[in-house]
Amino acid sequence: MPLITPTLAAIVFGAGAVAGGLGALLGIGGGVFLVPFLNLALNFPFTAAAAISLTTVIATSSAVSAGRTGKHLINLRLGMVLEVATVAGSLLGGVTAQFLAQSTLQKLFGIVAAVVAVVMVSRIGRRNVILDPSADPGVLGGRFYDEESGGVVTYRVKKLPVALFASFLAGDVSSLLGIGGGVIKVPALNAWCGVPLRAAAATSAFMIGVTATGGAVIYYGHGQLIPSLAAAAVLGVQVGSWSGLRIGDRAPVRWLKLLMAAVLVVVSALMFIHSRG
Amino acid sequence: MDTSDDSRLDRAVGRVLNVGVTASSACLGIGLGLSMFAGTAGAAHLLLNAGLVVLMATPVGRVIISVREYALERDWAFVLLTTIVLLELAGSLLAAVR
């Protein structure tokens, strides 16, 4: 583990800012970039990298969701139901991470990074489907005003067991690898459960705070969370995601997604190479 | 049951998240500054850890608020679900200290 100096804190702050900015632009969390940087480039143990990243996930979730409440984009009820599964997953993942070898966690990260790359490229031009606004959303469904299309979107939640399973998996992976897990939940909710993309993303972003807390608490209790660097990363990610949201529409998101998918493929390969010692 | 009944809960959750993020960022920012440049190790250590605890307590706080709001609405199914989430978080805490 490297010595903690103001220079190192500045580097971690910068890495957080870049990860947060990319996360905001790409609509994914920054954890998938931050964890490999801390683990592979700065040589922190995988668990320390995951722990720091989880604190940034919590901060991003709280900050983003605080600004979104009142717009009905976050489906509170669906979120509360699925959190039962995500937090169970993150509890399990946090406990399991204590027993797994670093090489196992790196291999797992390699797989997930490759999956994120594929998901990012395959959903590059995805838009919302507008459903009949007079439809009954049911207990778990929702209704929100969609700025992109200028209409009211109403949806019902289908196949709840699928959503619960994806959420459990997302929570488990979140704790083990230090990412939010939205990359698993959002496509599942959107593709199989009838939740429009923006509502799925907003609800997922809302859930990952409490999910990441389930894992972060365990790392913190085991002394694997380095407070000063977590602080640097959290502040960096907040600055980064704030800037990312400001740049927003002006950024060439399509090209950025392709570029970052390529970066993730490289990250995935590096994780496998390192895992073999 | 209409989901728009949740607007009170929505506002309460937004408040908790806002206060939590602001308080934890302030603690973490000042703590980081002190630990890097002022050499006041004790205060820095305290502020950094306080910031992290507030950060992690924020989502827990909004779950607690949700239990309360659903109880006031007498929506027992959601009181049960949010209570289960709280119990799972308590399980994490237990796994953290042992």
Chai-1 contact restraints between the chains, C-beta under 6 A:
chainA,res_idxA,chainB,res_idxB,connection_type,confidence,min_distance_angstrom,max_distance_angstrom,comment,restraint_id
A,P6,B,M36,contact,1.0,0.0,6.0,A-B,restraint_1
A,A9,B,M36,contact,1.0,0.0,6.0,A-B,restraint_2
A,I58,B,L55,contact,1.0,0.0,6.0,A-B,restraint_3
A,S62,B,L17,contact,1.0,0.0,6.0,A-B,restraint_4
A,S62,B,G20,contact,1.0,0.0,6.0,A-B,restraint_5
A,S62,B,V21,contact,1.0,0.0,6.0,A-B,restraint_6
A,S62,B,T58,contact,1.0,0.0,6.0,A-B,restraint_7
A,A63,B,V21,contact,1.0,0.0,6.0,A-B,restraint_8
A,S65,B,L17,contact,1.0,0.0,6.0,A-B,restraint_9
A,A66,B,G14,contact,1.0,0.0,6.0,A-B,restraint_10
A,A66,B,L17,contact,1.0,0.0,6.0,A-B,restraint_11
A,A66,B,N18,contact,1.0,0.0,6.0,A-B,restraint_12
A,T69,B,D10,contact,1.0,0.0,6.0,A-B,restraint_13
A,T69,B,V13,contact,1.0,0.0,6.0,A-B,restraint_14
A,T69,B,G14,contact,1.0,0.0,6.0,A-B,restraint_15
A,G70,B,D10,contact,1.0,0.0,6.0,A-B,restraint_16
A,L76,B,D6,contact,1.0,0.0,6.0,A-B,restraint_17
A,M80,B,L81,contact,1.0,0.0,6.0,A-B,restraint_18
A,M80,B,T82,contact,1.0,0.0,6.0,A-B,restraint_19
A,V81,B,L81,contact,1.0,0.0,6.0,A-B,restraint_20
A,E83,B,V85,contact,1.0,0.0,6.0,A-B,restraint_21
A,V84,B,L81,contact,1.0,0.0,6.0,A-B,restraint_22
A,V84,B,I84,contact,1.0,0.0,6.0,A-B,restraint_23
A,V84,B,V85,contact,1.0,0.0,6.0,A-B,restraint_24
A,V87,B,V85,contact,1.0,0.0,6.0,A-B,restraint_25
A,V87,B,E88,contact,1.0,0.0,6.0,A-B,restraint_26
A,A88,B,E88,contact,1.0,0.0,6.0,A-B,restraint_27
A,L91,B,E88,contact,1.0,0.0,6.0,A-B,restraint_28
A,L91,B,G91,contact,1.0,0.0,6.0,A-B,restraint_29
A,L91,B,S92,contact,1.0,0.0,6.0,A-B,restraint_30
A,V95,B,A95,contact,1.0,0.0,6.0,A-B,restraint_31
A,V139,B,M1,contact,1.0,0.0,6.0,A-B,restraint_32
A,G142,B,T3,contact,1.0,0.0,6.0,A-B,restraint_33
A,G209,B,P59,contact,1.0,0.0,6.0,A-B,restraint_34
A,V210,B,P59,contact,1.0,0.0,6.0,A-B,restraint_35
A,T213,B,M56,contact,1.0,0.0,6.0,A-B,restraint_36
A,T213,B,P59,contact,1.0,0.0,6.0,A-B,restraint_37
A,G214,B,S92,contact,1.0,0.0,6.0,A-B,restraint_38
A,A216,B,M56,contact,1.0,0.0,6.0,A-B,restraint_39
A,V217,B,M56,contact,1.0,0.0,6.0,A-B,restraint_40
A,V217,B,S92,contact,1.0,0.0,6.0,A-B,restraint_41
A,V217,B,L93,contact,1.0,0.0,6.0,A-B,restraint_42
A,V217,B,A96,contact,1.0,0.0,6.0,A-B,restraint_43
A,I218,B,S92,contact,1.0,0.0,6.0,A-B,restraint_44
A,I218,B,A95,contact,1.0,0.0,6.0,A-B,restraint_45
A,I218,B,A96,contact,1.0,0.0,6.0,A-B,restraint_46
A,G221,B,A96,contact,1.0,0.0,6.0,A-B,restraint_47
A,G221,B,V97,contact,1.0,0.0,6.0,A-B,restraint_48
A,P227,B,L48,contact,1.0,0.0,6.0,A-B,restraint_49
A,P227,B,N49,contact,1.0,0.0,6.0,A-B,restraint_50
A,P227,B,L52,contact,1.0,0.0,6.0,A-B,restraint_51
A,S228,B,L32,contact,1.0,0.0,6.0,A-B,restraint_52
A,S228,B,S35,contact,1.0,0.0,6.0,A-B,restraint_53
A,S228,B,L48,contact,1.0,0.0,6.0,A-B,restraint_54
A,A231,B,L28,contact,1.0,0.0,6.0,A-B,restraint_55
A,A231,B,L32,contact,1.0,0.0,6.0,A-B,restraint_56
A,A231,B,L48,contact,1.0,0.0,6.0,A-B,restraint_57
A,A232,B,L32,contact,1.0,0.0,6.0,A-B,restraint_58
A,V234,B,L28,contact,1.0,0.0,6.0,A-B,restraint_59
A,L235,B,G29,contact,1.0,0.0,6.0,A-B,restraint_60
